[in-house]
Structure formats: C-alpha cells, structure tokens
Amino acid sequence: MIPSEINNDVQLVVAFKSGDTAALNRLWKNNYKALVYFADQLVRNNLLSEDIVSETFVKLWKLRENFESVPSIRSFLYVTVRNTCYDHLRSQEIHTRIHKEILYTSDYTHEMNRDDYDMMYAEYIQQLYVQVQQLPDRCKEIFSLYFFERRTTKEIAMLLNLSEQTVRNQKTKAVAILKSALLKKNILPIAILLHFFSVLCAVEE
C-alpha cells in the first residue's frame, strides 16, 4: 500500500519503491538543483547538465525497487551523473582528437568549404563507430579500451590478463579491419585515412 503522507526518509523510500510519483517528486525537489550544479562543474554546459540529471532520474525510477535508503538513492544519483558527465567529456575528447587528425593531415581539407567538411566528418565518425561494433569480440574490446578510453597497452594487458604482445597484435588486427572497411566506404581521401590509421598503429610506451 502506498502511504498517503510522507513524513520521514523511511516512508519516502517505501513510497518510492512502491511507485508513488509523489515520492519521486520529493526526491527530485530535494536533489535536482544540487545535481545540476554538480554536473555543470564537470561539463560547463547548463542545458546539458539539466538533460543529464533528468535522464538520471529516469534511470532511478526504473530501478526504484533496488533501493533501501535515501543515502543509497543519493549515491546512485551522484555516481550516475558523474559517470555520464565523464562519458560525455571522453566522447568530446575523442571527437576533437579525430577532428584534428583529419583536418590537419592534408591540404585537401583546406580546399573544402566548411559544410562539406562537416558532412564528411560526421559520416566518417558514424561509420567508425559502426565498424568498431562489427569487430571480432576480442578486437573490439581491446580497440575500445585503447581508442575510446585512452588506455595504454600495459593497462589493457593488466586489465584483461593478457600479454602486452597479445594486446598489440589484437589492436593491429582491429586497425587493419577498420582501415579496410572504411577505405571501401570511400568517405575520406585515401591519404587522410592512411595517415589516421598509421597514427593508431603506433605502439605507445
């Protein structure tokens, strides 16, 4: 039975787990502004921060039966907001890195107008993500750790309990598969793609 009144944290959790939207509204009211401020300190974008916090409350609501206390709910909210912010920043860093790599490796791009370049770049990024998902499982796991999470060969080897040479071999295999697939797409000039993948093939210390 859903309580008609919420007078303390225990009743709040019971009502929340039972699906009482009044309990959700109470949690929203008590935490929303602080969470947006917290997110904004990380991403420096108020509208994005509000979206991240709103999505976090959606996740919280879907998982409401898993929580036993208000502190556990708050912990979930802050950890989820933090991780989502970090994912966004990591994604932005990846896009910036690829963008610079493509933009400054050939005079060809300087001859293009901005709209054409942006369209070409957007299509390239989309195809890169698609092709990564189609890699063999071990290749995909290692390439994702290396490229998307910026892990070193040594870190990946320790994380996956593999030798560093195995990690290098799998990374090289992934790059070869991606290069072949993206060259067939004919999205970017061959010289730019070859340079981009030659950078990926470099073994970091």
Beta strands, then each sheet from edge to edge (+ up, - down):
end
